Amino acid sequence: MKKKATTNFVVYVLISLLGLIMLYPLIWLIFAALKPSQEVLSSSALLPSEFRFENFAAGWRLVRPYTFDTFFINTFILVLSCVACSLLISLFVGYAFARVNFRFKSFWYSVLFLTIMLPSTTTLVSKYVIFSDIGWLNTYLPFIVPALLGVGNGGGFFIHLVSQFIRGIPKELDEAAKIDGCSTLGIILRIVLPLCKPSLFSVAIFAFMWNWDDFQNQLIYLTKVDRYTIALALRSTIDASGAENWGAVMAMALCSILPAIIIFFCLQKYFVDGVSTSGLKG
């Protein structure tokens, strides 16, 4: 018994040290946001010599004539629209692959996996040309429409995740609903949707984080400052005044990651359930 307790203690200590190492960049960022600007890159000390809470107020106004509330609103509009589209397409297409028998079903499922394995950079130029020709540059349509069609960030993976979860729901529930006169749409909304909430929460978390952090596509399709997202605004602060205002830049960098952290910790229970159960059912 004593040996087991010692082993558990050693394991917990090692896990705690590993967690501390992984969290150190975040801890450094928190204290860097409170340091005087000249200490951010010049001092190796973790704690600041004095706490500068005014860095947050200064950082909020770094990209003039705009403030960061504009960029947060832009980012939430883009990200939440993509999340809603990803949830919609993954539910309906996932149901089709899990329940509906149609011609070339295996072929189209293989195509779905090819979209998952295809690097996004291989289609970057062609997508830019298409979106430029139809006048979608400096709008959020290059992000929202692909998400609605299942070809946006993680689209194929989301469909596969939800499809695998639906396969684990007993088909007898669908058959009983049909006997009661329920349509296919009614079955999806009344039977399948409530039961596959864990997988949909997982889709929502992944879609939120991947679109929130999607710097490359935002840099390519958005060039007007009034359309900038948080990622582009942070880059602008470094280009414009980062050398003199590193404390303010770090403060805004800290603010930029808080929404993703809050979303994950609020929904982590559903996230773990959705990923684990989707992997076990098929």
Summary of the structure (lengths in Angstrom):
residues: 282
radius of gyration: 23.2
end to end distance: 40.8
largest distance: 72.2
contacts: 839
relative contact order: 0.15
helix: 77%
strand: 0%
